[in-house]
């Protein structure tokens, strides 16, 4: 069994998800059924397996069935709809997101039906939901570089233009440590934001 797992080339994609496989029972009867390999939505879908194992350990029989298939795990992911960002003062945050970053409010989203103040801002076809709520995260002691902290990444066309906007507003930032065209900054509540340049 162990040699089959190491030698079989079709199982390689599973190796990316498993660190190791260990068999310790006294006797094992394993049946496998391999499904087809497919490409869906531009994504490689690795072979899926149904494994039925009966293991006898000191006279007790344990039945264990594990099913993993692309059809069961594909629940229709489309995109990120919105990211929720906590803020202490909605007006201060709106000043930053609207007047510095140039994001527009989505007036169609309800902002008065929730038990806290907030606003929805367009980021392309997705949104940021600003929520005026207490922040459980510490405001001090955060990494200087936002890429080493929880952050929201926004795709943009020109990092150099945003750099000039942040310079004019006196807002500090760091550039990508890898050298790619990306800039990291923080909003007034120290939420980290990444802006990465993409090609059209």
N, C-alpha and C positions, 0 to 999 in steps of 0.2 A: 504493500500500500504506500509506504513512504517513498519507494523508488518511483512509483507511478506519479505521485505528486511532484517529484523533482524533475522527472524526465519528460513528462508530457508537455508539449509546447502550447497546447490550447489553454492550459490553465494559467499561463503567465499573467493575463490581465487580473486574475484573482489575487496573484501574489502582491499586487499593488495595494490591496485592501487588507491582507492578512500579514501579520508579523511572523507567526509560526503556527504549525499544526502539531498537536501532540496527541498520541493515542496511548492510553494506559490500561484499557480494559483487558480482561482475560480472553474473551473471544468477541469478535465483531463480524457482523454480516452487513456489508454496505452495498446498496444499490444506487446507481446514479442514472439520471436521465439528462442529457445535454440538449439544450435548445439551440436554435439558429443564432448566428451572429448578425446583427443589423446595425444600420446607421440611421438615426432618426434625429431630425432637427439639427443636422450637422454634428451630432455627438456620436462617438463610438460607444456602442453598447456591448459590453463584454459578454461572453457566454454565461448563461444562467444555469444553475444546477438545482435539481431537487435531490436531496439526500435523505434516505430513510435508513436509519441504523438501529439494529437491535443489539444491545450490549448485555452480556451475562456477567454479573459481578457477584461472586459468592452465592450463586443460586437464584438471586433476584434478577428479573428481567426488566430492563428499563427501555421503554419505547420513546424514541426522540425523533421528531420529524421537523426538518428545517426547510422552508421553501423560500427561495429568493428568485424572483423573475422580474424582468424589466416591465412587464405588463402590470404587475402588482405595485411597483414603486413609481410608475409614471402617473402622477395625479394632475398633470397639466400645468406645470410651471410656465408662466409667460414672461414675467419681468418683476423687478422690484416696484411695488406700487407707491410706497412712500416710506420715509425714514422719520421716526419720531425723535425730536430733539428737545430736551428740557431747557427752560430758561427761567430766570428769576424775575425779569421784567420784560413783558411782551413788547412794549414800545421801544425799549433800548435794542432788543433783538431785531425788531422790524427795521429800525434805522440801519442796522448793519446789513441785514440780508437784502433789503430793498435798495437803500441809498448807496451802499458800498458795492455789494455784489450784483445789484441790478435785477434781482428776482421779483417776479410779479405775483400778486396774491390771486389765488383761485377763488373767486367770489362764489362759485357754485357749491363749494364744500361748506357744510354747516360748521360754524364756529360758536354758535350760541346755544347749541343743544347738548353740550357737554358740561359737566359740573366744574369746569375750570376754563380759564381764558386760553385762547390759542388762535392760530392762523395757519392756513395752508398756502404754501408757496410753490409755484411751478418750477421744476428742474427738468427741462425738456418735456417729455410726456409723463414723467413721474413727479413726485412732490416731496417736500419737506413739511412735516407737521410740527410747528412750534407749539410747545405746551408749557404754559406757565404753571409749573409744579415744583415742589421741593426737589432738589437734586441730591440723591444719595451718594454721589461721587465726591471725593474731596476736590476743592478748587485749587489747592496748592499741592506742590510735590509731583505734578504731572511731568512726564517726559518733555524735554524741550522740543524734540522733534515729534510732530504729530503722527508720523508713520509708525512710531513705537507705542502708540496709544490707540484706544478705540477711536475709530474715525469714520466719517462718511466721505466717500470718494465721488466726485462729480467730474464727468468727462467734459473737456472744453477744447476749443480750437486753437487758442493762442495763449500760452503761459506767459510770454513776455508782456502782453497787454495787461494781464491780471497783475503781474509783478509791478507794473507802473501804477496801476490803480491802488494797490496796497501801499506802495511807497508814498503816493500823494496823500493817502488817508493816515499815514503814520502807523500802519498796522504791521507788526512784526511777522515774519514767516521764515521758513527754512525750505531749501530746495531738496529734491530727491537725492538721497545718498548714493543711489546707483548711477546717477548721471542722466537718467531719462528725463524728458521734459515734464516735470511735475513740481507743484509747489504746495506746501503745507502751511496752514495758518489756524488760528483759533477764533471762535466767535466770542462775544463779551462774557459768556459763561464758561469759557475755556473748553468748549466742545471742539475737538479736532476736526478739521476739514482738509481733505486732499483734493487738489484740482489737477487732473492728469490730461495731458494733451493727446488727442487722438487725430488720426488722419481721416478725412471724409471718404 
